[in-house]
Every structure is written in structure tokens, then in C-alpha cells.
Amino acid sequence: MKFLVLSLMWVALLIVPHHELKSAPLSSAAELQGRVLDAQTQEGIGYVYAHLDELNRSATSDRDGNFRFQNIPEGSYTLFLHRLGYRMARVRVEITAETQNKVQIFTIERQTFRSDDLIVTAADGMGAGLIEHASVKIKGNDLRREMGITLSQTLQNMTGFAERSLGPAPGRPIIRGLSGERVLILQDGIGTGDVSTTAADHSVTIEPLSAREIQIARGPAALVFGGNAVGGIVNVVNNTIPTSIPTSAGGSFGLHGQTVNEQLGGSFQYQHPFENAVLTLDLNARAGQDFSTPSGDITNTYIRTTSNAVGYSMLRPWGYAGLSASLFLSGYGIPPDPQGGHPNGVDIEMIRFQLAGRGERLLNHRHFYLMEAGFALTPYFHREIESNGSIGTEFAQNTASAFARFRQRGFWIFDSGLAGISADFTDYQVAGSRTPNSRRAGGALFAIQEFNAGRLHAEIGNRFEFSHAFPEERRISQVIGEIRPRSHAGLASSVTAVYNLTGDFYLGSTLLHSYRSPSLEELYSEGPHLAAFTFEIGNPELDSERGFSKELFLRNRGRTLDLELAVYRNYFWSYIFPQNTGRENIRFPDLFDWQFEQTEALFYGFELGANLRLSRFLSTGGNLSYTVGRRLADSDLDLETRNLPLIPPLSGTVYAEVRTGSLTLRPQLRFAADQNRPGAFESETDGWYAADLSLSWMRQTGSRLHTFSLNGQNLFNQEYFNHTSVVKEIFPEPGRNISLLYRMYF
């Protein structure tokens, strides 16, 4: 019934404003028409990705270089222009009623040396750092080169990132040693609705092949989506609900293959414009066999996935409104545990459907100029099948979420800002254990402001959250205690300040007071989870998790050197995590009891990234990341028990890149040091290195753009063990892999 009511409300929003607001005095609405030219030839350039940062609007130029944004409130904006083979351009544009029928000309230069696609925004004091702006963005050649079978594999070579895995198929990002609920994963700004935060065998329901770009945000920007994203927000952008109408129909077609698991995959994206509307189609599929390692194949690590979506948007003088429907189907294997649990492995089948709506409405208000609203309805189901065909565990989760945000003009000392409200509801059911069916309802109020004062740029944000968890039954469990409803409420806040020291150097700091309520799994879990090798024991007495994070960073963005150094300290008063007790479960002696605990904890470390352009054609660089995670309470704990589990060791990459014309060659070395600070019942891991080589090439034939990316990973077939893998004691990482990604834009 809740799903039906929300759907009917959204249909009403599509219909009513068009009738009532058609004659409304929207004098603040304007249009940006642009044409992108090659700086040398002055010819139009097709397939340029244009992004208005402050409004988070995007468009793609047609074959002649033309693009347009409709229904833009008058004002000053930052326009990013990105296209393969060209240097990214960042332009300040003024949009007024006078620009309504004028085509603005933009030029971009061919790229003969590396210009890093990990663009730092929201941190330069130039007004480009408002609210939804990402701290970093991955797109273009970087995205194609790092493309993996999962989102976490695609991100694992970024500074500060690692991958939590249980075999190659189920993986989730770890950022600065933090994972689970502390790293929020979104697709087009909407939660995935899966259960990937709860256990290592649960995969993220996002297909990286469909990504146009990936954004990572921290600090005040993250408070729009949650108060618990200490690690950060990962937003995969595929623009299923378009925010602008393209000047002509177009899209892309891609093929992807790799040798390490004999995988083949394909993708197809298409946009078709109508007079006042646009239709999008996004189709993706992949299938692979068991993964190979230097010591042989890893049994039962196959993957079969398809992800498909359709979207439709209508643009009117009052704004736009759109709907999308997506379906994600996946089947993959969990490798066997010869020491117990499931000696022949487990097969997992999952399905996720999502109906989402999003819209904007221009406002003629003294303080607010734009309202955004949206909703998502996400039924999710997965089951874990034992080797004898019986079903071990089944998960069913229905989530509903909605939000409204109001963008404001400047007032008092603030130049701009955003305020909003959000609500969510979760219905969670588990079969195959004594975990009670339960529900959770929650809501939040948030506000974020930014201001500039000379060389200083600052952002400040607050978010108040409340939630109520209620199981279907109240009882006393001899395992986890009293199962009863729980309510939590708290405030999260953050401030970021960046000062332009001189030229291209910036010094900044971020403070974050984080808050999150315990999840339903942390409160009420009670039973075996064979695919994760655990017997999970919840804790209904858990309090909210609160922490205080500090970060200091130095950045340089010059024509010769890009440099970023960051040091951080994340302190938690009440850190929630599953602790391996080392105790065999009485009912399932093949499994150890994993108890959700709450403790005082500290994470600290540093990150370093650099790119040096040595000539027009040659650049070199790399990154380095280091994190320590420890429990602070209980002074009688030994050193091993003080260490938190799944903390990545010192790791990094070193590369050189040669770029000439449309060809780019990049050799790279990935490495990690020994991890001699294992958590309780974890094993130490030795240091390792792996050599990679990538070659990318593009060619335009008529109105079509062809791109090729040939990549070799672990070329010397080194055997190594990833410390953040749950099965590192059993299986090494995949061996030598040759992959090819082809994409044609039309």
C-alpha cells in the first residue's frame, strides 16, 4: 500500500504542475545553449560530457558539438566539459534571460599530456563546491582502465580504497579502513536497497559498465544522504532519469571481456528526445566462469549478472519530472570452505527491482529558487543455496524512501545553501535462522551552507536523524537477549574550510561529528550464515554509534604537478562491529560465533597522491595509503584483540603514462606491505606486488567515436593474498588477466 500511495503521488506531481504552473511567472528560468569546438581546428566536437556542477545537471553534445540545458535559474554556474582525447575544461558561465536564444561557444584543447581525471572540486574557493559536488570524480580513461566486475574492484586502486571480498564476485569498498554502514553507496543519488552492508558474501547491486562517472564525497556534502558516512559517499552516475533533452538521438554500445574467468559482457545505452521529453534505455549483462589463480582455479566463483533500466523525463517551463524502472539479476558462487561451514561452496541468487522518481520545480521565492523531490521503491530478494540443492538462508527486504530539498540564494554571511527532509522505511525478513522479521522507519532534517571570504572557502552542515526499529515479535532469546523495539535519535555535523595559500596550493581541514543508529541486523541477528562462514549474534542493547573525525589536507593543482596529502583521525565513542569470538557454536560446530559488539575505537592514517607531468607526452605518479584501526577500551585486551579486523596494510601504486595523439600507454605497479597487525583470529599477510599495463586508443569514423582499452593485470602471475579478503587464509587473489573494453558512441 505504501508503494502504491507514493507512486500515485508522483504521477500527480507529473500532471498537476503542468496544468497549474503553465502560466506561472517563472522569470528566473533561462536556458543555456552551447557548442563545443576543437581549439585548433574550430570544428564541432561530439560526445562531450557537459556538467553544471551547482545544479548537478548533465548533458551530452551531439555530433556537431551542440548541447543545451533548459529551465536553469538565472545565476552564475561552473560548467565542466569532458571528452576523451581532450583536456577537461572548467568554465564559469552566466545564465540570464538575455542568453536565452544565444549559442555560447566553448573550446577545449587536445590532450597531449596527462590531465588527471580525478578532479578535486568543492575545495578551491571559486564557488564550485556546493552541496552535491564530489570530492573526487572518476571518468574517462581512468574509469575504463580500472573497470572491474564489481564496483569495489573498479575503485580498489584509488587512494585510500581497498576491497572487502569473499571471493571475486561479492565485493564492497573499504575507505580508510571503514566499511559497511560507514560507506554509503548510491546510484544517481539513490540508495541501492540491497543488503551488501550486512555480510561479506552479499554483493552490491550496481553494474559498473553502466557508469558515466563515479563520484566520491566526504564532509558536509555527505550529510545530504546520511550522518554515518565517515568513510564517504560513493555515487555511481548513469543519468537514467535525464535532466536535459539532447539535441538528437544517440547513445553507446560496449563489449567487455577478460581471460582470468573467461568472462564476456556487453552494454547498450540510448537516449531518444521528443519535443518536451526524453526516453533513456540502459542494458547491461556479463557472464564469467571460475577465477584462476597462480595455484589453480578457485572453485565456485562464477558470476552471471544483468542490469537493465528505462527512464523517462518531461521538461516543462516549471522544471522537470521523471521516472525510472530498473531490474538487477545476479547469480554467483561463494568458494568452498574446506575447514567447515560449506565444503562445496554456496550459490547465491538475487533480484532487485527499483522504481524511482525525481523532479525539480523552479520557485519564485525570496530565499529559495529551486525545489528537488524524489522517491524510490526497492523490493530486494536473495537466497543462498547449498551444494545439495537446499536453501540455507533467504533474505527479503522492501525499502521505500523519499526526499525534498530546497536550494537557496545567499543570506547573511552565506553565499548559497540547501535544506531538506528525507524519510525511509525498511521491511526486513530472514528465513533459515531465528532472526526475527523486523521493520525500521526513520527520517532526517538537514541543512548545508557555504560561503567565501577572499581566499577562504567554507562549508558547514548539520543533519538530525531519528529512527524506530520494531521486530514482529517480542521475546527473550537465550542467545542475544531481550528482543524489543528500539528508538534512536541524534545529530551529525560537519565543517570544511579551504584556504588558497598561493597560486595552485590549498590548505584545508574537515571536522565531522558522525551519528548512526544500529542496523536491524546488528540488533536482531540470530542464526547461521553459512555463506559467510559465521553464526551471527546480534545485540538488542546496542546504542547509537557516534564518532568525531578530523582531517588536514594540502592540495596543489598546477600545470606541472598535481599533489594531495591528507592525514586523518577518526575516533568513535561507540563503534559497532562483528567480533569473531573464536568460540564454536553449540548448534553448528563448524561455525564460529560472531557477536556484534560496541567499543571505543580509533582509526588514523595518511594518504598521498601525486602526478608529475615531465613533458608534453610523458607523466608519472602514484599514490600511497596507510591506516591503523584499534580498539581503545578494555585495557586487559592483548595486542591482537585490540586490532580491528580487515584493516588494509600500507599500499599504493606507481605508474608512468605516455600519451601521443589518440594513443595512451600506462605501465603500473601495485604493491602492499606486510600486515602484521591482524585482528582477533585473523592471520597476518605478507607484502606483495603486481605489475599492470594498459593501452587505450580511440578513433572517430564519421559521426561515430570508437574507444578501445586493453589492460593486463598481474602480468607476472604473482601469488598474493589480500588482507581485506575474508577467505585470505584459503585462497589467493586472481592471477594474470588480460581484458579488453570496446565502446562505440553514436
N, C-alpha and C positions, 0 to 999 in steps of 0.2 A: 504494500500500500504506500509506503514512504517513497519508493521508486516511482510509482505512478503519479503521485502528487507533484514531485519535483519535475517530472517530465512535462506534465500539463502546465505547470507554472512557466517553464521555459518556452513552450510553444506560445503561451500568451505573450511573453516578452517579445517574441519574434513578430507577432501580429499587431499587438496594440500600439507600440510606439510608432509604427509606420503610419497608422491612421491618425493618431493624436498629435504627433510631432512633425508632420509633414510641413506644416506652415509655421512651425515654431521659429522664433528669431534666433537662428544659430549663426550670428555674425562672427563668432570666434572660430568657425570651421573654415579651413582652407585646404588647398591641395598642393602637393609637391610633384611636379613633373620634371624628370631628369633624363639626360642622355650621357652615357659614359663613353669617352673617346680614348683611343691609344695616344699617349702623349707625343709619340714620334710620328705616327702616320696620320693622326687625326681621323682615323676611321672608327666607326662604332664598334663596341665590344659587347658580345652577347654573353649570357650566363654569369653576369656579375651579381654577386650577392650583396644587396644593399640593406643596411640595418639602421633604423632610427633608435638610438640607444635609450633615450629617456622614456620613450613610449613602448619599447620592446616590440616594435613593428618591423617587418621584413618584407622584401620584395626581390624579385629576380629580373634582370634586364632581358629583353627579347633579343633576337638575332642581330638587330640593328643598334643595340645598346640602350633602348628606351625602357624606362620604368616610371612608376607613379605610386604615390601614397595619397589616399583620399581621406577626407574628414580628419584633418590634423588641426588641433587647436593652434591658434596663432602663437608664435613664440620663436625662441632660438633653440636649435637642436644640434646634436652631434650625429653626423652621418658617417657610417663605416662602409667602405666599398672594398670587397674582396673578390678576387678571381684568380684561378690557377695561372701561374706564369707571370703574375704582376704583383708589385708591391702593394700591400694594403694601404689604402688612403683613408685618412680621417679628416673630415671637413666640417666646419661649423656653418650651418645654414640658417637663414632667417625665413620663416614661413609667415606670410601675411596675405591679406585679401588681394594685394597688388600682384602677388606671384601666382595667382590662381590659373591664369592662362599662359604663363610664361614657362618655356622649357629651359631649365638651368643646365649648363654644360659642365661636366666634371671630367677631368683627365687623370689617368693612372699610368704609372711607368712600368715598363717591363722589368722583371726581376732578374738581375744578373748575379746577385749575391743573396745570401740567406737573410731573410727578414722574419724573425721568429713569429709563428702564428699563435703563440701563447701570449695574447695581448693583455696587458695589465690595464684595466680601466678602473673607474671608481676610486682613483687614488692619485690624481695628478693636479687637483685644484683647478681644473679647467671646466668644471661643470658637467663632466661626463660620468659622474659617479653616482647617479641617482638610483636608489632603491634596488631595482631588479638587475642592475649591471653586475656582471660576473667579475670575480677577482681574476680569473683566467678563462680563456676560451681555447678550445681545440677544434681546428677545422683544416680544410685544405689538405696539403701534403702530409702534415702531421697526423691527421685523422686517418688517412688512407694507409700510411706506413704502419701505424700501431694497431690497425684493425684486427680484433681477435674474435673468437666465437662468443665471448661474453663481454659485457660492459667492463667488468673488472680487469679482464685481460687487455682490453683496449687502453685502460688507464694506468696499468701497473708500472710503466716506465716513467711516469711523471714524478716530479719532485715531491716527496712526502707520501707517495702512494705505495700500497702493497695490496696483495690479494689474499683474502681468506678463501680457502678452497677445500673441497673434499672430492678429489678427482677433478678433471678439467672442466666438466660441464657446469656444476654449481659453483659459482664464484661470486664474491661480493667485495667491493672496495674497502680497504683499510686506509684511513688517513691519519697520519701522525699517531699511529698505534691504536686509534679509536675505530670502532666498527659498530655494527648492529644499529640500534636506535639513534646513535650519535652521528650517523652519516645518513642524511635524508636523500633518497633517490627519487627524482621526478621525471616525468616525460611531458614536455610542453607545459611545465609548471604545475602538473597534477600528479598526485601520488600514484604509485603503481598498484596498490591494493593487494599485493602478494604477501607471503609470509617469509620472505627472504631474510628478515632480521632475526628470526627465531632460532634457526639452526643452520649448520654449515652445509647440509645436504639440500637445502632449498635454494633454487636459483632465482635470479632477478628476471622479471618478465619484460625485458626490453631487448629488442634486436638492434645491435649496433650498426648493422648495414643500412638501416633507415635514417641514421643520424645525419643532419646537415651540419651541426656543430654540437659540442658538449661544453657546458658552462659549469664552472665551479665557483661558489660564493661562500664567503665567511663574514663574520662580524654583523653589523646592523642589517645588511641586506638579507641575511639568513632568517631574521626574525619574522619576515613576512610569512614564512612557511612553518616555522616551529621554533620553540625555545630550547631545543635539545641538540641542535646541530653544532656541537663543539668541533667535530671534525670538519663539517662543511655541508653544503648543499651541492648535489650533482644533478644537473638538469640537462636531459637529452632533448635537443630541439629537432623536431621534424615538421613542424608547422602543418599538422593535419587540419586544424581549423585556420584557414588563411585570414590574414588581417588586411590584405590588399588584393586588388584584382589585377592580374597580369595583363599586359597589352596583347598577348597572343597565347595560344595553347602551347604547352611544352612540358618537358619532363626529363627523366633519365632512365637508363637501363643498365644494370650491372651484373657481372658474374664474378664469383669468388671461389677459389679452390686452394687446397693445401694438402701436402703429402703426409704429414705426421699422423693423420687419421683418415686419409683418403676422402676428404670432405669436398663436397660441391655445394654451392649456394648461389642464389640469384635474387635480384631486387628490381622493382619497377615502380617509379613514381611519376605521376601525371597530374597536371593542373589544366582545367578547361574553364575559360572565362565565359560568362554570359553578360548581359547588359549591366546588371547590378548585382551579380553574384558570381561565385566561383566554386567549382567542384574539384576535389582532390581525391586521388587514389594512391595507396601505398601498399605494395605487395612484396613480401619477403619470405624466403624459405632456405633452409640448409639441412644437409644430412651428412653425417660422418660416422666412420667405424671406430673401433677401439684405438686409443692412442698408443703410439710406440715410444719406447724409451731406449737408451743405450743397452739396457739389460733385458729387453724384450717388451712385448705388448702388455698394457695394463688391461686386464680382463674387465669386461662390462663397463666400458667408458664411452659407449656410443652416444650420439646425440641426433635427434630429429626435431626440428623446430620450424614452425611457420608463424608469421606475424603479419596481419593484414588489417588495413584501416581504410575508411572512407570518410570524407569530411565535406561539409557544405556551409558556405557563409554567404549572407546577404549584406550588402553595404547600402546604407540609406543616408540621407542628409544628417540624421541624428546620430549616426555611428554605424556599428555592425553587430551582427549576431550570427552565431554558427553552431553547428552540431557535428559531432564525430562519433563513429562507432568503430571499435577495434576488437579483434579476436586474436588471442595468443594461445597457440597449442604447442606443447613440448613433451617429448619423451626422451629420457636419458637414463644412463646407468650409473649406479654407485658401485665402485670397485669392492671386491670381497675383502673381508677381514678374516684372515686365516687364524687369528688368535681368539675368535669368538664373535658373537653377535650374529653375523650372517656370512658364513664362509664362502657362499657362492654369489654374493652381491645382491643388490636390490634394484628393481626397475621403478622409476618414478614417472607417472603420467600426470600432467597438469593442464588445466584450461582456465583462461581468464578472459572475460568479456568486459568491455568498458563502454559505457555511453557517457559522453561528456558534452557540455555546452559552455560557451564562453561568448561574452559580448562586451561592447563599450557603448556608452551613451555620453555625448557631449553635453556639458552643463553651462548654462549662463548664470553662474553664481559668483557672489563676491569673492569667495575663498577657493571654491572647488571648480575645476574646469573639466574634469573627466571622471566618470564612474565606470569601473570594471566589475563584472559579475560573472560567476561561473559555477558549475556543479559537475560532479562525477558520480556515477553509479557503477560499482565494480563487483560483480559476482566472481568468486575465485574458488576453484576446487582442485585438489590433487590427492593422489593415493600412492602408497608405497607398496609394491608387490614383491613378495618373497619369491625365491627361486622355485618353490614348489607350486606357485600359482596363487597362493593365499594372500589376502590383503593384510598387511601388518598394521598400517596406520592410514587413516583418511583425515584430511583437513578440508573444511569448508568455511569460507569467510565471505560475508557480504558487507561491503562498505559503501557509505554514502557521505559525500562531503559537498560543501558549498561555501562560497566566499563572496564578499563585496568589498571593493577597495575604492577609495576616493583620492584622486590626485589633486594636490592643492597648489595654489600660487604662493608666492612668498609672503610672509608676515613676520613682524617683529624682527629678530635677527636672522631668521631662516630664509633661504632663497627658494626652497621648494620642499615638498614632502609628500607623504602618503599616509593615510589612516584607513583602517579596515576592520572587518569582523569575519570570522570563519567558524564553521561548525562541522562536526563529523560524527558518524555513528558506525559502530562495528558490531557485527553479529558473528561470533566465532564458535565453531563446533569441531570437535575432535572425536573420532571413533578409533578404537583399538587401545585405549588407555582409560584410566579413571579420571582424566582431566574433565572437569565439568564444562558443559556448554555455558557460554557467558556472553555478555554484551558490554559495550562501552559507549558512552555518549560524552561528548566534550565540545568545548568551544573556546574561542580566543578573541581578544581585542588587541590591536597592535597599532603603533604609530611610529613613523620614521621620518626624521628631518635632516636636511643638510644645509650647510652654509659655507660661504667663502669669505675670507678676510685677508686680502692681499695674497701672500704666498701660502696661506693656511687653508686647507680644505678639511672639513669635519663632517661626520655623520653620527647621529645618535638615534637609538631605537629602544622601544620598550614593548613587551608583549606579556599580557596577562592570560594565563590558561587555567581552565578548570575541567575536571573530568570525573565521571562516576562509573565505576565498574561494578557490575552486578551479575553473579552467577545464577544459573537457573535453580540451583538447589543450595540450601544452607545445611551444612553438616560438619561434624568433627571427623577429620581424617587423621588416622594414626601416623600417616607419613608426613603431611605438610601442615597439619594443624587445623584451625577453625576456618572453614570456607565461608566467607560472608562478603557482603558488598563493601566496597571501599570508595572513598571520595578524596580527591586531591586538588589543590589549587596552589598557584604560585606565580611569581613574576620573573621574567627573564629580561635582561637589559644589556645593551652593548654600545660602545662608542669607539669610533675610529677617527684618528687625526693624522693628517699627512702634511708635511711641510716641505716646500720646494727649497732645498738648500741653495742650489745654484745650478743653472743650466738644466741638465738632464738628471740630476741627483735629487732623490726624495727620501726623507726620513719619516717614518710613520710608526704608529702604535695602535693596537686594538685591545680593548678590555671587554670581556664578556662574562656576565653572570648568567649561567645556564640553569635551566629547570626542565625536568621531565617527570611525568608520573610513571609508575611501573606499568609495564605492558600486561595484558591478560595472561600471556604465557609465563611471565616472571611471577605473577601472583598465584596462579592456579594449576600449573603443570603437575601432573602426577601419573607417571607411567613410562613404559619402554618406548624408545625411539630408535629402532634397530638400524635404520639407515644412517643415523648419526652416531652409532656406537654408544648410546647413552641411555640411562634411566633417569629421566628428568624429574626433579623435585622442586616445586615452586615454593613460594614463601608469602602467604597472605598478610604477613606483618610488615612487609616492606614499606618504607617511607619513600617520599619523592627523592629523586636524585638531583642534587644541586652541586654546582661547581663554579669555580672562578678561574678564568683563563686570561693570560697576559701574553702579548706578542709584540716584539720590536723588530722592525724590518728596515732595510736600506735597499733602495732600488735605483738603478740607472738605466735609462732608455736612450742610448746615443746611436749615432750612425755607425760607430765602430764597435762599441761594446754594449751588450745587454747584461746586467748583473742584478741578482737579487739574493740577499742574505737575510734570513729570518731566524730568530731564536724565540722559543715559546715555553710556557709553563702552564699546564692545565691541572689544577688542584680540585679534587672532589671531596666534599664532606661525606657523601653517602653514595659511593659508586656501587652500582648493581652489576653483578656478573655471575655466570655459572662456574662454580668451582668443582673441579674433579676431586672428590673426596678420597679416591683410592680404595674405596670400600665396595666390595662385590655386593650387588643387590641380592637380597634373600630370595626373591621370586624368580629373578633372571640372573643366575650366577655368571653368565657370560658377559654381563654388562656391569659397568661401574656406576655408582650413584653420582649424579651431577646435581649439586644443590645451589640454588640461587641465593647468593649472599649479598650483604651490603657492608661496605668497608670504606675507610678513609684511604684515598689513593692519589698518586701524583704521577703525571706524565710530563716529561720535559725533553727537549732536544733542539736540533737546529736543522735548517735546510739551506742549501747553497745551489744556485743555478747560474750559469753564465754562457754567453755566446759571443765569440770574438770574430769579427769579420776581417780576415787577413788581406783580402784583395777583392776585386770585383767578382771573382769566381769561387773563392775559397773561404770557408769559415770553419771554426772549430769551437767546441764547447762541451758541456756536460752538466751533471747535477749530482748532489750528494745529500743523503738524508740519514738522520740518526735520531732514535727515540729510545727513552728508558721509561718503563712503566712498572710501578711498585705499589704495594700496599703499605700504608703507614701505621695503621692501628695494630694492636696486639703485639706488644714488644717481645712476647715469648716465641713468636714465629721464627723459624730458621730462615736463612737467606733465600733458599729455593722457594719456600712458601710465600715469602714477601714479593717475589717477582710475579707479575701478572702474565697470563698465558697469551700466546700468539702476538708477541711484540716483535716486529721485524728488526733484524740487525742493521748495522751500518751498511748502506747500499748506495749504488749510484750507476751512472752511465758516463761514458766518454765517447765523443764522436768527432768526425770530420765530415764536411759536406762540400762537394764540388758541384757547381751549377753552371751550366753553359747552355744558353738558348732554352729549349724545352726539355732538356735532359738534366736530371739530378741524381748524383751518386753519393751514397752516405754509408760508410763503414762505421760500426758502433760496437763498443764493448760494454756489456752489462756485468756487474760484479756485486758480491755481497761478502761481508766479513763473517768470521765465526760468530755464532750466537751462543755465548757461554753464560747467559742469564736466563735459563729456561724457567717457566712457571712450574707449579706443583705437578708432578707426574708427567712432565714434558721431557723430551730428550734434547740435548744440545745438537746443533747442526754446524757442520764445517763450512768455511768460506768457499766460494765458487766464482767462476767467471764463465761468460758465454759470449761468443763473437757473432755479430749480425752484419748483414749487408743488405742495403735496399737500393733499388734503381727505379726511378719514376720518369715517365715520358708522356708527353701529350702532343696531340696533333689535331688541327682543325681542318676538316674537309667540307667545304661549302658551309652550310648552316649547322653542322654537327661538330661537337667537340669530343674527342676521344682521349681518355686518360688511362694509363697503364701504371701499375705499381707492382714490381716484382721484389719480393722480400725473402731473405734467408735468415732464419733464426737458429741459434746454437749450431753454427756451421761445423764445428769440430766435434759435435755429438758428445759433449761433456755430460757426465752423470753428476747431478747435483740434487740437493734436497732443499725445498723451500720451507723456511721455519714457520710460515703462517699457513701451511697446509696441515689439515687435521690428520692426514694419513702419511705424514712425512717419515714416520718410523717404518712404513711398509713399502711405499712406492716413491721412486724419484720423479722429477719433473720430465715432461716430454722431451724427446731427443730432437735431432735435426729436422727442420721443417722448411720447405720451400712453398711459398704462397704467391698467388697471382690475383690481383684485383683489377678488373677492367670495368670502366664506366663510360657510357656514351650519353652526352647531353644533347637533346634535340628540341 
